[in-house]
């Protein structure tokens, strides 16, 4: 069975949407963490790393999407 380009695009677009939701959620978590009077630098670092990871994944997904369009 071969997956059509249309099906591949649907899969990639679903992953992009999911990643964008995750990114937004982590960005909100970072804002909330930064709002604390006593900031937990370790938590902030973890959130920043998660943001970087999600952005890297989005870059890959968008590159793959562009190849199929």
Short mmCIF file of the C-alpha atoms (twelve columns), coordinates in Angstrom:
data_MODEL
# 
_entry.id   MODEL 
# 
loop_
_atom_site.group_PDB 
_atom_site.id 
_atom_site.type_symbol 
_atom_site.label_atom_id 
_atom_site.label_alt_id 
_atom_site.label_comp_id 
_atom_site.label_asym_id 
_atom_site.label_seq_id 
_atom_site.Cartn_x 
_atom_site.Cartn_y 
_atom_site.Cartn_z 
_atom_site.pdbx_PDB_model_num 
ATOM 1  C CA . UNK A 1  0.000  0.000  0.000  1 
ATOM 2  C CA . UNK A 2  1.299  3.413  -0.963 1 
ATOM 3  C CA . UNK A 3  0.252  6.538  0.880  1 
ATOM 4  C CA . UNK A 4  -0.812 9.344  -1.462 1 
ATOM 5  C CA . UNK A 5  0.711  12.806 -1.211 1 
ATOM 6  C CA . UNK A 6  -2.689 14.072 -0.129 1 
ATOM 7  C CA . UNK A 7  -2.747 11.595 2.750  1 
ATOM 8  C CA . UNK A 8  0.822  12.494 3.675  1 
ATOM 9  C CA . UNK A 9  -0.119 16.172 3.737  1 
ATOM 10 C CA . UNK A 10 -3.078 15.392 5.985  1 
ATOM 11 C CA . UNK A 11 -0.794 13.554 8.408  1 
ATOM 12 C CA . UNK A 12 1.820  16.313 8.397  1 
ATOM 13 C CA . UNK A 13 -0.792 19.052 8.805  1 
ATOM 14 C CA . UNK A 14 -2.233 17.185 11.791 1 
ATOM 15 C CA . UNK A 15 1.206  16.963 13.377 1 
ATOM 16 C CA . UNK A 16 1.828  20.664 12.685 1 
ATOM 17 C CA . UNK A 17 -1.457 21.605 14.345 1 
ATOM 18 C CA . UNK A 18 -0.697 19.401 17.342 1 
ATOM 19 C CA . UNK A 19 2.794  20.880 17.645 1 
ATOM 20 C CA . UNK A 20 1.431  24.419 17.436 1 
ATOM 21 C CA . UNK A 21 -1.023 23.644 20.265 1 
ATOM 22 C CA . UNK A 22 1.845  22.207 22.311 1 
ATOM 23 C CA . UNK A 23 4.018  25.237 21.594 1 
ATOM 24 C CA . UNK A 24 1.294  27.643 22.672 1 
ATOM 25 C CA . UNK A 25 0.712  25.662 25.855 1 
ATOM 26 C CA . UNK A 26 4.402  25.653 26.763 1 
ATOM 27 C CA . UNK A 27 4.683  29.384 25.998 1 
ATOM 28 C CA . UNK A 28 1.797  30.030 28.405 1 
ATOM 29 C CA . UNK A 29 3.477  27.807 31.017 1 
ATOM 30 C CA . UNK A 30 6.657  29.867 30.595 1 
ATOM 31 C CA . UNK A 31 4.761  33.114 31.075 1 
ATOM 32 C CA . UNK A 32 3.138  31.735 34.203 1 
ATOM 33 C CA . UNK A 33 6.468  30.533 35.558 1 
ATOM 34 C CA . UNK A 34 7.992  33.953 34.913 1 
ATOM 35 C CA . UNK A 35 5.096  35.580 36.781 1 
ATOM 36 C CA . UNK A 36 6.130  33.885 40.011 1 
ATOM 37 C CA . UNK A 37 7.811  36.083 42.570 1 
ATOM 38 C CA . UNK A 38 10.349 33.354 43.226 1 
ATOM 39 C CA . UNK A 39 11.347 32.097 39.830 1 
ATOM 40 C CA . UNK A 40 12.396 28.475 39.400 1 
ATOM 41 C CA . UNK A 41 15.251 28.802 36.912 1 
ATOM 42 C CA . UNK A 42 15.381 25.062 36.336 1 
ATOM 43 C CA . UNK A 43 11.704 25.022 35.339 1 
ATOM 44 C CA . UNK A 44 12.244 28.030 33.074 1 
ATOM 45 C CA . UNK A 45 15.199 26.303 31.419 1 
ATOM 46 C CA . UNK A 46 13.145 23.146 30.861 1 
ATOM 47 C CA . UNK A 47 10.312 25.150 29.294 1 
ATOM 48 C CA . UNK A 48 12.727 27.043 27.037 1 
ATOM 49 C CA . UNK A 49 14.244 23.730 25.931 1 
ATOM 50 C CA . UNK A 50 10.770 22.359 25.160 1 
ATOM 51 C CA . UNK A 51 10.032 25.464 23.081 1 
ATOM 52 C CA . UNK A 52 13.263 24.983 21.131 1 
ATOM 53 C CA . UNK A 53 12.480 21.305 20.574 1 
ATOM 54 C CA . UNK A 54 8.966  22.023 19.325 1 
ATOM 55 C CA . UNK A 55 10.239 24.749 16.992 1 
ATOM 56 C CA . UNK A 56 12.814 22.316 15.568 1 
ATOM 57 C CA . UNK A 57 10.082 19.747 14.939 1 
ATOM 58 C CA . UNK A 58 7.854  22.369 13.311 1 
ATOM 59 C CA . UNK A 59 10.708 23.311 11.013 1 
ATOM 60 C CA . UNK A 60 11.089 19.687 9.898  1 
ATOM 61 C CA . UNK A 61 7.348  19.269 9.418  1 
ATOM 62 C CA . UNK A 62 7.067  22.464 7.374  1 
ATOM 63 C CA . UNK A 63 9.991  21.380 5.191  1 
ATOM 64 C CA . UNK A 64 8.346  18.020 4.551  1 
ATOM 65 C CA . UNK A 65 5.040  19.739 3.832  1 
ATOM 66 C CA . UNK A 66 6.685  22.043 1.284  1 
ATOM 67 C CA . UNK A 67 8.162  19.019 -0.519 1 
ATOM 68 C CA . UNK A 68 4.687  17.565 -0.975 1 
ATOM 69 C CA . UNK A 69 2.905  20.697 -2.139 1 
# 
